[in-house]
């Protein structure tokens, strides 16, 4: 096995994987243990918006259980202060997908449906 001709050849995994897969990934942001988690998640998604610009969604766990809001468009178009105020809680998960050609608001996940 020490013969150089029989050993497996090393490859540049990073370069190989970048060449074989799409370069875009969705933006995902989460907050736990802080009040106004939805607002903080909104800010995080806004900062990651370059990763996905077709839709956005935030799911929050708070005193009223799980609530979510999602929609088509830029993060700043999907959420405003009124919507964020209706998402109270200290745990939130948000996503801004980057699937080109997926215009449906349902692609924005998260959802509270089981």
C-alpha positions in Angstrom: 0.0 0.0 0.0 2.9 2.3 0.3 3.6 2.2 -3.4 2.6 5.7 -4.8 1.1 4.1 -7.8 -1.4 2.0 -5.8 -2.4 4.7 -3.3 -5.6 6.7 -4.0 -4.9 10.1 -5.5 -5.8 13.2 -3.4 -8.3 15.6 -4.9 -9.2 19.1 -4.0 -12.6 18.3 -2.4 -13.6 22.0 -2.2 -13.0 22.7 -5.8 -14.5 19.5 -7.0 -17.7 20.0 -5.1 -18.0 23.6 -6.2 -17.7 22.6 -9.8 -20.3 19.9 -9.5 -23.1 21.6 -7.5 -25.0 24.9 -7.8 -23.3 27.8 -6.1 -26.4 29.2 -4.4 -27.7 28.3 -1.0 -30.7 29.6 0.9 -30.3 31.9 3.8 -31.3 30.4 7.2 -31.3 32.3 10.5 -32.4 31.3 14.0 -32.7 33.0 17.4 -33.3 31.2 20.7 -33.7 32.7 24.2 -34.1 36.3 23.3 -37.3 38.4 23.3 -38.4 39.8 19.9 -36.9 36.7 18.2 -39.0 37.4 15.1 -37.5 40.9 14.7 -34.0 39.6 15.2 -34.6 36.9 12.7 -36.0 39.4 10.2 -32.7 41.4 10.6 -30.7 38.2 10.1 -32.7 37.2 6.9 -32.3 40.8 5.6 -28.5 40.5 6.0 -28.6 37.1 4.2 -31.1 38.2 1.5 -28.5 37.9 -1.2 -28.8 34.1 -0.8 -32.5 34.1 -1.7 -34.7 36.9 -3.0 -37.9 35.2 -4.1 -39.6 34.6 -0.8 -39.1 34.6 3.0 -40.7 33.0 6.0 -40.3 33.1 9.8 -41.8 30.7 12.3 -41.9 31.7 16.0 -42.6 29.7 19.2 -44.0 31.9 21.9 -46.8 32.3 24.5 -49.5 31.5 21.9 -47.7 28.4 20.6 -46.2 28.3 17.1 -47.0 31.1 14.6 -45.6 31.6 11.1 -45.7 34.2 8.4 -44.3 33.7 4.9 -44.7 35.3 1.5 -43.3 36.0 -1.9 -40.8 38.8 -2.5 -37.8 40.4 -0.7 -37.5 40.1 3.0 -38.4 43.8 3.4 -41.5 43.3 1.3 -42.8 40.2 3.2 -42.4 41.6 6.7 -43.2 44.9 8.3 -43.4 46.1 11.9 -47.1 45.1 12.2 -46.4 41.5 11.0 -43.4 41.1 13.3 -45.4 42.4 16.3 -47.9 39.6 15.6 -45.1 37.0 16.0 -44.2 37.2 19.7 -41.8 34.7 21.2 -38.2 34.0 22.2 -37.5 31.2 19.6 -37.6 31.9 15.8 -36.5 30.2 12.7 -36.4 32.0 9.3 -35.5 31.1 5.8 -35.1 32.9 2.5 -34.8 30.3 -0.2 -32.7 30.5 -3.3 -34.4 28.2 -5.7 -34.6 30.1 -9.0 -37.8 29.5 -10.8 -39.8 28.8 -7.7 -42.1 31.8 -7.4 -44.6 30.3 -5.1 -44.8 31.8 -1.6 -45.1 28.2 -0.3 -41.5 27.7 -1.2 -40.5 30.1 1.5 -40.9 27.6 4.4 -41.2 27.5 7.4 -44.7 26.2 8.1 -46.7 25.2 11.1 -48.6 22.6 9.1 -48.1 19.0 10.2 
